[in-house]
Amino acid sequence: MTEVLFYHLQQQPLESVLPPLLEKCLERGWRVVVEAGSPERCDSLDALLWTFREESFLPHGTWRDPNAAIQPIVLTADAANPNGARVRFAVDGADIGSAEGYDRLVLLFNGNDPESLDTARAAWRRVKGEGHDATYWQQSGNGRWEKRA
């Protein structure tokens, strides 16, 4: 079964949380696809991954790039998996989608937005009903991730 992780963002925005999670994936040698809710959001995440830290960047491309298949991280606005990733992130309202073909799915959702909460709850029920190993993570007051379920 696919491991499914739900990250409830309340203390920090996506722009602060996503890059360190992607770094951890690369440290483990995992290829990643990140699906955002729109092409425009992909563009802003593309800029972020080049500049989020002064001394480094995350190697990546977008689904528009002709060499997307060789990128360790690909940003996309649809359910495609152009780099054969085994890890999929869904952000900014993107559907977590099917677990087929993935070892790990990660849903990052805005805990301050009622619609995002409803979407995450529905996704939780679905993946649990499909028998996947789902975990729920929430930020503590000091910004550390705590496993809640």
MOURHU-V736216 format. One record per backbone hydrogen bond with DSSP energy under -0.5 kcal/mol. CO is the residue of the C=O (numbers start at 1). NH is the residue of the N-H. Records with the same first field share a line. If there is no record, write none. Layout:
BEGIN
CO: NH + NH
END
This chain:
BEGIN
2: 133
3: 105
4: 135
5: 7 + 107
6: 8 + 137
7: 9 + 109
8: 10 + 139
9: 111
13: 16 + 17
14: 18
17: 21
18: 22
19: 23
20: 24
21: 25
22: 26
23: 27
24: 28
25: 30
26: 29
31: 86 + 87
32: 74
33: 35 + 89
34: 36 + 76
35: 91
38: 42
39: 43
40: 44
41: 45
42: 46
43: 47
44: 48
45: 49
46: 50
47: 51
48: 51 + 52
49: 58
53: 56
56: 53
57: 59
61: 75
62: 65
65: 68
67: 70
68: 71
72: 32
73: 61
74: 34
75: 63
76: 36
81: 84
86: 103 + 104
87: 33
88: 106
89: 35
90: 108
91: 94
99: 102
103: 3
104: 88
105: 5
106: 90 + 108
107: 7 + 109
109: 9 + 111
110: 113
112: 114
113: 117
114: 118
115: 119
116: 120
117: 121
118: 122
119: 123
120: 124
121: 125
122: 126
123: 127
124: 128
125: 129
126: 130
127: 132
128: 131
132: 134
133: 4
135: 6
136: 148 + 149
137: 8
138: 146
140: 143
144: 140
146: 138
END
